[in-house]
Amino acid sequence: MDDDRPVTLGALLKSARQRLAEAGVDDPALAARLLVEHHTGASWTDMIARPEQAVAVAAAEAALEAVARREAGMPVHRILGHRMFYGLKLSLSPQTLEPRPDTETLVELALPEARRIAAKRGRCRILDLGTGTGAIALALMSRVAEAEALGVDISEDALATARANADINRLGWRFSTLKSDVFAEVEGCFDLIVSNPPYIPTAVLETLSREVREHDPRIALDGGPDGLDFYRRIAEGAGRHLAPEGAIVVETGYVQTRPVRDIFAARGLHTARMARDLGGHDRALLVRAARPIRGMEKTLGKMPECR
């Protein structure tokens, strides 16, 4: 851009779009718009109707610095520091996954279950394992007024982010957090257990896109040698924490549906429904206990009564 002339909104947008296109990033036009909007305060309408509008030097410099970060491989929503998910604005942090549209498939699968339970019992107790930004639990609570949730994560940073997101979206009074490695510190029973667990096989991590590999926390991606470690842990611990007639809803990799179903079935949890993402891939499944869950008979005496 020519430093001798005032920076206009149209010129700034054009420069950002051109640089991102040349860098080969995904959807450079959208990324340019989002970054320019964020740093100038201008709307998309302003960019179309008033491209000659002057932009403050500091704002233009901040926008172009953000463009440079995107050129270097940082995802646009990491740069912005937030992302929309199921109608909620969620802040991101270094120790949280960026919530993606595919995970909304899990929410859509779990939502009728949460509503059914709330209608029958007057409340729905949700346990969100690996809560991250709190995306899944908060999305469900935003649509079911009787729902309350416990967000569990091993990262203090993630838990702080989830609590902040609950407060920002006026859901904090129904949302609590607990630092725990899956079920390790969890007590009590829940009507709905939800999770988007780490499910990438360890050997595959280095083949992921640069944006994911370098900017999503590895701990939230690495599912062990076959990508299934956390499903085994969820299935194993479910007997101590799933209320009668409750359900578990998990996200899966699109080639993992059958082995995940088998893992749950081995514990007496049978698949009731499945859902596909926008790309047509198997993405989430809902399981129920068709009979007393294996191991539950040994722990019933220690469990609080679930109603």
N, C-alpha and C positions, 0 to 999 in steps of 0.2 A: 504494500500500500504506500501511496505517496505521502510522506510526512509533511509536505508543504501545504497540503490541503486539509480542511476539516474532514474528519471521518464521518461518513454518513452511514445510516443503518443498512442501506442497500449494498454499499461497497463492502462493509464489514461482513455481511452475510455471504456475499459473493466470494470474498477472499477466503473465508472459513470453509465454504463448500468446496472450492477449488483445491485447497490444500489437503483436505480430507480425501477427496476423490483421488488425488495424485498419490496419496499414501496407501490407497487401496483398502480403506476401512469399510466395514459394512454400512450400507445406507448413509452415505456421507451427507446427503441433503438434510435428513432428519437430525443427525448428530449436530450439524452446523446450526440448524434452527434452535435446537434445545440449548446449546451452549451460548448462543448469542442472546436468546431470551433470558436465560438465567443471569447473565452478567450485565445486561443493559436494562432489564426490566421492561423491555418492549414486548408486545404481543405479536402473534403471527399476523394479526390484522394490521398492526402498525407496519410490519415489514412489507406487506402487500400494498397498502394504501399510502404509506408515507416513507418510501425508501430514501427520500432526500433528508429525512430527519437527522439532525446532528447527534452524534454520540460523544459523550464525555471521554476525554483521553484515557482516564483511569479505567473506565468501563471497557473501552475498546482493547486496551492492553490486557486486562484480565480475561476477556473473551479469547484473545489470540493465545494467551498463555495456556488456557484450557484446551484450545485446539492443538497446541503442541503436545500436551499430555495425551490427547486422544491419538495423535499421530504416533506417539511412542508406545501405544498399545493399551493404555488404560481405558477400561470401558466407560462409556459416556455417563452412565448413572453413578459410577464410582466417583467421577469428577464432580458431578452435581451433588453427591452426598445423599441422595434419596431416590426412591423409585415408587411408582404407583403399583399397587397390588390389590386387586379385587375392590377397587374404589377407595383404598386407603393410601395415604401418603406415608411411606415408611423410610426412616433414616437408616443409613447403612454404616457399618464400621468395619475395620480390618478383619475382625473375627466373625463376621457374619457373611453367609452366602447372599448374593444378590437375588431376591425372590424373582422368579421368572414365570411367564404366562403358563408354562406347562404345569406348574404346581397349582394353578387355579383349578385344574382337573380334579385334584385331590379334594379341594374345597367343595366343588360341585357334587362330588360323590358323597362326601360326609354330611353335607348340609341337610338333606332330607332325614338322615338318621338323627341328627341333633334336634331337628324340629319334632320328630316322632317322640323321642325320649322326653323332651321338654313338655310336650302336650300331655304325655302320660303321667309324668312324675312331678311336673311343676318346676323342674330345673334340669339342667344337663351339665354334669361335671366332666370337663375335658382335660386330658393330660396330653400336652404337646412335647414329645421327646425330641430334643435337638432343636429347640425353638428358634434359635438364631435371632432374626429381627422380630420374631413373634408373629410372622405373617399369617400362618395357618390358623392359630388360635384366635387372633384378632379378627380375621376375616369371618370366622364362624360366629364369634360373639357379636360382630356388627350386624348380623342378620338374625340372630336368635337372642332376644332380650333376656331369656331365662338362663342363658348359658354363662358359666363361669369357668375359668381355665387356670391351670398351673403350667407355666412354661419352664421346662427343664433344659439345662445346657451345662456343659462342662466348662464353658468359658465365662468368666466374670464380665468380660467386655461385651459378649453377646447378650447376657442377661440385663446389663445396664441399658443396652440399646433397645431390647424388647420392652423394658419398663418405660423408657422414654416414649417409645412408639405407642404404647397403651395409653399413656397420659395425653399425648398429642391428639390422639383420636378419641379421647373422652371415654376410654374403656378401662382405665386403670383401677377403678373400684371393683371390677370383676376379674381382675387379672393379677396373679401373683407369680413369683419366680422362685426357683430352687436350683442351686448348684449341685449337680448330680451326674454321674456317669451312667446314663440310661436309668435303670430302676434303683441304683445302689442306695440312694438316700430318700427315695420316694416312699411315702406311707399312705395307706388308705386305698379306697376303691374309686374307680372312675367309670362313667357311663360310655365314654368315647375316648379311645386312645388314638392319637394321630401322630404321624411322623413322616418327614422327608429325610430319611437317614442317609449317611454316606453310602454310596453304592457303586462307586467306580473301582474296578479291580486295580490293585496297587500298580501292576505293571503297565496299565493303560494311562496312568496319570500324565506321564511325560509326552503322550501323544495328543493331549487335549489342546484346544486353541490357546494361543498366547494370552488372550484376555482372561480365560479361566485359570490356566496354569499359574500365571504370575500374580493374579489379583484375588482369586477366591481362596479362603483358608483351606489348606490341605486337610486339616482335621475334619472338615465338613464334607470332604470329597472321598477320602480313602476308605473303602469298604472292605479292605483285606484282600487276600490273594484272589478270591473269586467274586469279590464285591458283595458278599452275602452275610458277612459277620454280624452286622447290626440287626438284620432280620432274625437271625438265630437268637440273639440276645432279647429282642422284643418278644418273640414267641415263647422263649423260656420263662421270662418274667411275667407274662400276662396273667398267669393263674393266680398271682398274688394281688393283682390290682384291677382286674376287669370285673365290673359289676355284672350281676345276672342280667341277661338279655342285652348286654352291652356289645360294642363292636370296636374293631381296630381298623383304621384306614391308613394305608401307607402308599407313598409314591415308590415307583420302581423304575429301573432302566427298562427300555422297551424290549430287550431280549431276556429279561429276568423273570417274567411273569410266572412261568411254569415252576422254576426252582423255588421261588418265593412262596407260591401256593403250597408246594410240597413241604416246605419248612413249617408253615403254620398247620397244615393238615396233620403232621406228625405229632403236634401238640393238641390235637382235638379242635383246632380252629379251621373252619371250612369256609371257602370263598363263597360269598353270597352274591356279590356284584363286582364288575370290573368297569373301567372307563378308559377311553382313549383320548389322547391329546389332540390338538388342532392339526397335527401332522398325520393323524390316523394311527399312531403307535399306542400300544398298551402302556398306560402310564400310572394307573392307580388301582388298588383293589381293596375291597371291604370284606373282612372276615368276621365270623361269629363263632361262638362256642355252641356246637350242636349237642354236646354232652359235657359233663364236668371236665374241665381242662386238666390234662395230665399234670400231676404235682399239686393241684389245688387241694386235694383231700388231706394233704399233709400240713397245709398252712391255714385252713379255715379257722382253726382255733385261735390263731394269732391275728386274724383279719378283723377290722371293724365291720360292723354290720352294714351292708349296702342295701339301700332302699331306693 
